[in-house]
Amino acid sequence: MNNSHAVQRLAHRAGQSQNHPPIAMKKNALLSIAQPLGYRIDCLKGTLWITQDGYPQDVILGAGEHHVTDHRPRLIVQALESGVIRISARPA
């Protein structure tokens, strides 16, 4: 099997506020975020699919929409079409 889309990983130190620069994502690109509690994910362009380990409800974001995570388990963001996202982390 040829996996042409690598998973990008995003991490931060616990207890530190961190704002990441906007991230360009190609169609079907994946972003894995460990311990995402309190992260805000802004979809600046494109469409995103967000799923979280052990959480039954997925989220679809379009340009101009955002989602704030309220769970700790790993979160995966997939670009359903090419786009740009911004992620802000704050201590939870």
C-alpha positions in Angstrom: 0.0 0.0 0.0 1.4 3.4 -0.9 0.6 6.1 1.7 1.3 9.3 -0.2 0.0 11.5 2.6 2.2 11.7 5.7 0.6 12.5 9.0 1.9 15.8 10.4 2.1 15.9 14.2 1.5 18.9 16.4 2.5 19.0 20.1 2.9 21.6 22.8 4.3 21.6 26.3 1.6 21.2 29.0 0.6 24.4 30.7 1.9 26.7 28.0 -0.1 28.9 25.7 0.9 28.5 22.1 -0.3 29.9 18.9 0.9 28.3 15.7 1.2 30.0 12.4 -1.4 29.2 9.7 -0.8 25.7 8.2 -1.5 25.0 4.5 -2.9 21.6 4.0 -3.2 19.7 0.7 -6.4 17.7 0.0 -6.5 14.6 2.2 -3.5 15.7 4.3 -3.7 14.6 8.0 -2.7 16.5 11.1 -2.5 14.6 14.4 -2.7 16.6 17.7 -1.8 14.9 21.0 -3.5 16.1 24.1 -5.7 18.8 22.3 -7.8 19.9 25.3 -8.5 23.6 24.9 -7.2 23.9 21.3 -9.0 26.2 19.0 -9.0 25.1 15.3 -9.9 27.8 12.8 -10.6 26.8 9.2 -9.3 29.8 7.2 -9.8 28.2 3.8 -11.1 24.9 2.5 -13.0 22.2 4.4 -11.8 20.1 7.4 -12.9 16.9 9.0 -12.1 16.6 12.7 -12.3 13.3 14.6 -11.1 12.4 18.1 -10.2 9.1 19.7 -13.1 7.7 21.8 -15.5 10.6 20.9 -18.4 9.6 18.7 -19.2 12.9 17.2 -17.0 14.2 14.3 -16.9 17.8 13.2 -16.9 19.3 9.7 -15.6 22.9 9.4 -15.8 25.2 6.4 -13.9 28.4 5.8 -14.6 31.0 8.6 -15.7 28.3 11.1 -13.9 27.1 14.2 -14.0 24.3 16.8 -12.7 24.3 20.4 -11.7 20.9 21.7 -13.0 19.8 25.1 -11.5 16.4 25.3 -7.9 15.1 25.8 -7.6 12.1 23.5 -5.6 12.5 20.2 -7.4 14.5 17.6 -7.0 14.1 13.8 -7.7 16.8 11.3 -8.1 15.9 7.6 -8.3 18.4 4.8 -11.3 17.3 2.7 -10.0 19.9 0.1 -6.9 22.0 0.1 -7.0 24.8 2.6 -5.4 26.7 5.4 -5.9 26.2 9.2 -4.8 28.0 12.3 -4.4 26.3 15.6 -4.3 28.1 19.0 -3.5 26.2 22.2 -4.1 27.5 25.7 -3.6 25.8 29.0 -6.5 23.7 30.0 
